[in-house]
Amino acid sequence: MIEAPGSYQRGLRQSIDWKLIICYLLLVLIGLANIYAAIHTSDNVSFFAWESRSGKQLIWIGTALVLATLILFVMPARWWEGLSLPLYLFVLLLLIAVIFLGVEVKGSRSWFAFGPVRFQPAEISKISTSLLLAAVMSRTDFNIRKFKNLALAGAILLIPMLVILGESETGSALVYLGFIFVLYREGLSGWWLALIGLAIALFITTLTLSPFHSILLLVAVVGITYSFQGTRKQFRPRFLITAGFVLVMSLVPWILRLVDLSILKDQLAILTEYYVPQAGEARHASGEYLLRIKPVHIITLTSLLAIPPLALLAYRQRDRALWLTIGAFIVGAVLVFSSDYIFDEVLQDHQRSRIEVLLGLKEDPSGVGYNQNQSKIAIGSGGLAGKGWLGGTQTTYGFVPEQSTDFIFCTVGEQFGFLGCLLVIALYVFLIVRIMMDAERCRSPFTRIYGYCVAACIFMHLFINIGMTLGLMPVIGIPLPLLSYGGSSLWAFTILIFIFIALYRDEKKYF
């Protein structure tokens, strides 16, 4: 960077955000202590034994600190913007290659194995995606509200996400949903966030209740949303029409139960008594068909019949909001009727089982639900202040599988209790908020957007992992940043965070 006239260079103390580095180190050390606690047994395995997970994690921490030093003090910060596209393409190639050349671990083909060392490209894909997204969106001619620009940003996110899904690495793929918060910060309409929330609600409602309830929810949401898009004078009739339709349709199941379809069947039999059925054909097929009428058929047919006149009205009045409402309903209806197919055909058996246990569709405390059940027991047994380091029975005797990786948060909860969990979550919140605050102070759009990408990745990992540990999310393999055992995850988050610290330092060392 060329020094501006009248400016002077700040020292390391002023230009580097040391609070971020201290927070990073605290989380890494807490993770190391809990990794040892998770593998500790009555045999008293040495903390520094290289064959143990704590010893290996020490090596990963040492190498991660070397990487952090190189990024912060050796590599020019502005290299990253120029390297964003080649790095993105290289990592994408690795993601594709691992499907064919990688080893399968717990149903996921997402690891390269080099002897005892394993490497997961999905972890570093968050870095390359964040860099390219920041580089593209920081261009002066980029406007997220233009469709071609939104499509470009979406392609940058969707391509690696879909490839990761092809590896059966659902957890890493879900992290990419967090990037929508970055797009929102840069001007994306908040309606996209609402649509994603609605899609999730429709999927869950379809699985737990029925398609009828999902369509009813869809009509209510899009109708009320459309009511708020008009003037105050237009709001009342739109809202009353929506409320009336929803009320009438909600009575359909009750009405169908009251109607004695057997009477209709007999009446139809009288009307068709002169009909001579063919061999093997049911005499009163029409009556049997009526018996199969369901509430979802009535509400769907009624809604579809309403679309043509509404589309004509939207065309005549040039009502863009009504066009969007019709489009949202059609997309939502397609999602509702494809939910069962997605659940039965797209998701794998273990994923379906975990979702069913999470949603209360079935109970399996000794099978699929075992991990979460034991995790909740461990966290609950910790009480307010915990049982002390190495004092947890669930942890010491290995009742919780993967307690040094995906379920390391339950180790924290059992040993250090509610206060320990609160401290860890507070450190993560500080890390995320501090990154966003630093990003907002930056003049460079590239640094700001990249900072928000880093914050989004950490938040999604935190949200999914802790939600999974507490039984609020399905069990999917995703590490807790900086705490969980593993070199790929630790290296990835170290590089992700320290690239931002380096970019921030590059901006703040002159003023």
Secondary structure, DSSP 8 states (H G I E B T S, - for coil): ----TT--B--HHHHS-HHHHHHHHHHHHHHHHHHHHHH--TT---TT-TTSHHHHHHHHHHHHHHHHHIIIIIS-TTHHHHHHHHHHHHHHHHHHHHHHHSEEETTEEEEEEETTEEE-HHHHHHHHHHHHHHHHHTSTT--TTSHHHHHHHHHHHHHHHHHHHHTT-HHHHHHGGGHHHHHHHTT--HHHHHHHHHHHHHHHHHHHT-HHHHHHHHHHHHHHHHHTTS-HHHHHHHHHHHHHHHHHHHTHHHHHHHS-HHHHHHHHHHHTTT----TT--TTHHHHHHHT--HHHHHHHHHHHHHHHHHHHHHHHT-HHHHHHHHHHHHHHHHHHHHHHIIIIIS-HHHHHHHHHHTTS---TTTTTHHHHHHHHHHHHTTTT-S-TT--HHHHTT-STTTTTTTHHHHHHHHHHHHHHHHHHHHHHHHHHHHHHHHHH-S-HHHHHHHHHHHHHHHHHHHHHHHHHTTSS-------TTTSS-HHHHHHHHHHHHHHHHHHHHHHSB-
